[in-house]
Amino acid sequence: MDQVLYIQKSTLVMILLLIFSGTVSAQQYYRNQETGMVPGAVSKGNVQEGRPSQIRQGNAGLPVPINSGGNVRHPVPVTPGEGAVRPLPFPPPTPQQQAATNQILKIWEKFSTEVNTFEADFTRYRYIISFENVNEMQTIKEVGKLHYASPDRGAFIVMGEDGKTPVEKWICDGESIYEYKYRQNEIERHFLPAEMRGKAITSGPLPFLFGATSAELQKRYYIRQIAPPDGKVRQGMYWLEAWPKMEEDAADFKRAEIIIVDRPDVRPLGIKLHKTNSEQHSYAFNMKEIKVNKLRFFPETWKPSMGELRKMKLIEGER
């Protein structure tokens, strides 16, 4: 079942820790990698790392992060029976810093637990650093759509820049996960165990997608508020950084940087994943096209279409 639990971990991560609602569009933050406008942006010859932050009070009532420098690893005690815990990757937060992070996560918790249906368009930028020359980087732009219906149905679809060529797709119908492998012209069906049905998305690879509480998120990830790369604090916009606590969760990504907004409504703006294979994936959501609790999905949304099944071979997994 490990394969089932971690299918598309990176694509799910992108949705949960985000929150945004401001006057700045996601495209403005993600389109220019060399100006630091992308969370954890890659610049030539250098991978920008997240910085520890100190906190001061902002106009919106929430503390605002300020860069302070330094990046020290601190050991974390392992609790018997809970598995190996990865060391804390940044200096321990002060009580004020932790309170600020908790407050942001509570804002997201209230929103995510009230979501029944969700749909969003996004643009994904993949930054691929050359192993031969770190000064060389390839940027691939793709477009996609995310569907979600509480509690355990979801669809993640990525197309090429032309918006027509399929690149990546998975569907969860509450009982199975369908993973599309376009190169092999196959769709693999992974059956979920009975204990995961009804909660597969919130308890699966990315517990922070929808329905997760602040406590559940912090049990699985080290999370802190960070300053925007450009150093400009914007009212109603919050940046978070999440590091996997468990080795199994860290198999796919090293850390995630998330932007969320709380005005006029709480929404995800974008997220950047620092992958374990030196790639970085940035997801920028189209704020104008996000639909929350406004749709009624048809049952066929969560199944491969007849056209797909005619073109691709369905591989049934073990029950």
Secondary structure, 3 states (H helix, E strand, C coil): CHHHHCCCHHHHHHHHCCCCCCCCCHHHHHCCHHHCCCCCCEECCEECCCCCEEEEECCCCCEEEEECCCCCCECCCCCCCCCCECCECCCCCCHHHHHHHHHHHHHHHHHHHCCCEEEEEEEEEEEEECCCCCCCEEEEEEEEEEEEECCCEEEEEEECCCCCCEEEEEEECCCEEEEEECCCCEEEEEECCHHHCCCHHHHCCCCCCCCCCHHHHHHHEEEEEECCCCCCCCCCEEEEEEEECECCHHHCEEEEEEEEECCCCCEEEEEEEEECCCEEEEEEECHHHCEECCCCCCHHHHCCCHHHHHHCEEEECCC
